[in-house]
């Protein structure tokens, strides 16, 4: 019997600590029943304390990966994360437009700042490129508070409503801004309706990868036909659950989220007569 498993593509960077980036997306896709394909745009030497180094792949290598995936797999949803260069975005733009024209949902997670505060993009040049090449092809854009300020040009005194409305004015059809310091829940704006997506904030220090997981969860649910307004609160709840289950024994700084409930999946070693087989 053939099983229907949607394929979701992530375009982003590698996180050597395994909590965020493409590694985090793979786990988040799996948690909602999707098969993950990856296009790696760069490699980071990354720990839970931050990014220690980063190296960008040649644009030709990124495009070759993307062509290999799109020529072979029935991609049902795509997410683009780390945006490291204008040249890369200019090359990816037409490919994303092609996906959007076929009705394949594209989620843009404009990763510029990690949970530990590390900067991943040259924001001055990237802002205009995101507006030109990514926003018109997106179904939804999912910045965190800092990234929303950078994209919109708004300051720390702006409300999330104001930031979301400014990003939609730049060309995004819908925006979800995740919580910043002192905020709870997400803020959703689809060009017509504002909504505060309320939810708990778990103060256990396990937030490494939560932003990546959130946007990947959204991608996975949209790929399975969820309406955006229903997928947004569900993605928030599932991402929050990943924080609640966070692997607080791992890492010396911002601990990784757990999207797969890993302790429940451990395989106990078989024992016979008190001796390991």
N, C-alpha and C positions, 0 to 999 in steps of 0.2 A: 504494500500500500504506500503510495506516494505521500510524503508529509510536506505540508506547506510551511516552510520556514522563510520568512522575509529576510532579504539581504540588506543590511545597512552599511553604508560607507562612511568612514571617518577620514577627513583630510586634516592632518595635524602633526604634532611633534611627538617624539618619544620621550618619556619620563623614566629615567633609569631607576627611580625608586618605586615605580610601578603603580603609584596611586592616581596619577592624573594623565593627561595627554591621551595618546592612542591606547595605552594599556588600560587606563581607566574607562575609556569608551567601550573597549571590547567587553569588559565585565558588565557595564551598564546595559549594553545591547543584549547580552546573554540573559540578563535578569528579566527582560521582558520578551524573551523567546525569539530573538533575532540573531542571525549569523552576521559576524563582523568581517568586513573587508577594510583594509587600511591603505592609505597613501601617506607616506611619511615625508614631511617637508623639511624636517630638521631634527637634530639630536641634541638633547640636553644632558649634561652631567648634573643631576638633580638629586637633592636629598630632601627630607621633610623640613629642613631649615631654609631651603631656597635653591635657586639655580646657581650652580658654581661655574658653569660654562655652557656655551651653546654653539652649534655649528650648522649652518644652513646647507641643505642639499642643492646641487645644481638644478635649475629650473627644468632642464631636459630630463633629469632623473625623476622629478616629480610628475611631469607630464607622461613619461613612459609608464610609471606605475598606474596612473589614472586610466590611461588607454587600455592597459592590460586588464584592469578590473572591469571597465565598462564594456569591453569587447567580449567578455567571457561570462559575467555574472549578471543576473537580473536585479539590478539595484532598485530597491523600493523606497529608499530614503537616504539622504545624505546630510552629513554635518561637516562644516568646516570650522576648525578651531584656530590655532595659532596662525597669525598673519604676519609673517616676518619681513616681507619685502613687497614693494610696489610692483616690481617686475614679475614676481610670482602671481600676484593677484591679477595683473593684466592678462597673464597667460591662462589662468584658471577661469576668469570671467566668462568667456564664451562656452566653456564646458558646463559651467553651472547654469548658464542660460539655456543650454540644450536640455539639461535635466528638468529645469522648471517648465520648459515648453512641452515636455512629455507628461506633465502633471506629477512629477516626482518631487515630494517635499524636500526643500533644502532649509536646514536650520543653520543660522550663522551665530557662532559663539565667538565674538571678537576678543580672543584671549590676549590681553596686554599685560595683566598683572596677576601673579599667582596668589594663592591663599597666604603664602608666607611674605608677600609684599615684593617679590622680585618682578622686575619689568622685563617683558618679552618682546616689545616692539618699539620701533622708532615712531612714536605716536604722531609727530608732526606730519610726516609724509603718509603714514598709513591711514590717517583719518579720512583724507580725501579719496584715497583708493578704495577703502571700504565702502564709502558712499557711492562710488562710481561702479565698482565691479561686483560687490556682494549684496548690498541692500536691495537692489531691484530684482534679484533672483531668489530672495529669501521668502519663506513662508512666515518666519518669525526670527527675531534677533534676541539673544539672551545675554546681555552684558551684566557684570556685577556692578555695584554702585560706582566704583572708581572708573570702570570702563565706560559706563553711561555718561559720566561727567566729561571724560576725554572725548568721546564721540560727539556729544551734543554741544560741547563748548560751555556747558553749565558749570557752576561752581558748587562747593560743598553746602551752600545754603539753599540750593534748589531742591524742591521736593521731587520725589520719584515720579509723581504725576507730570511735573514740568519737564523732567528729563526724558520721560517716555514720549511725550507729545513732541518734543524737539527732534527726537530720533525718527519718529514717524514722518515728521515734516521733511527730513532728509531723504526719504524714499522708502523706508521700511514699512511693510504692510502691517506689522504687529511687533510688539516688544514685550519681553518679560525682563524686568530688572530685579535681580536677586538682592537680598537684604545686605545692607552695610552695617557698620558699627551702630549699635543702639536701635536697629530696626528689626522687625520680625516679618516673616512671610515674604512673598514676592509681590511685585506690582505689574499688572497686565494691562496693556492698552492695545486695542486692535483698530485704532483709527476712529472708532465711534464710542466704544464702551471702556471706561476705566474700572478696574477691579483690584481690590487688595486681596490677594490670595493668602489668607491667614494660615498660620501653622506654628508649631512649637519651635523653639530654638534650643538645641541641646548643647549645653556648655561643657562638653567633655574634651574639647580640644582636637576632635577628630573631623577636620574639615578639608584635609588634603584630597583634592579631586572631586569635591562636591559640585563645583560649577561645571566641570566636564561631564560628570554623571548626569546632572540635571538636563543639560542640552542633549545628551545622548539618549536619555529616557524619552524626552520629547520626540526626538527623531524616530525612535523605535515605535512609539505609539502612533505617530502620524503615518508611518509606513504601513501600519496595520489598519488604517482607515479611521482612526479616532478623529473627531472634530477638534480643532485647535482649542476651543473654549472648554472642552472636557479634558483634553490631554494636559493642559497647563496645571490645574490643581492636582491631577494624579501624579504628574512628574514631580511636583513639589513634595507631595507626601512621600513618594518613594525615595527621593533624594534625602529627605529628612530622616527616613528610616535607616538609610545608609550611614548617616552621621550617628544616629542613636546606637547602631550596632558597631560603631567605629572601632578599629583595631588599635586601642589606646596603648597596647604594649609594644607597638611598633613605632620606631622613629623617635628622635630626640626633640622634635619641635611640633609641627602641625601633623598630627597622626592621620593615617589614611582612612577614608570611608570604607565600609564593607557593603557592597551592593549584592553580594551573593550569599550572605549569611554563612560564611565559610566554616565557623565551628560546627554548624549542623551538618556539614558535608564531609567532615573528616572520616577517613577509613581506618577503623581500628585494626591493628595487626592481629591476624588469627593466632590463637593460642591453643595448643593441644597438650594436655597433661602438664600444664604449667610451663611449657617450652614453646618459644616462638617457632612457627613453621618456617 
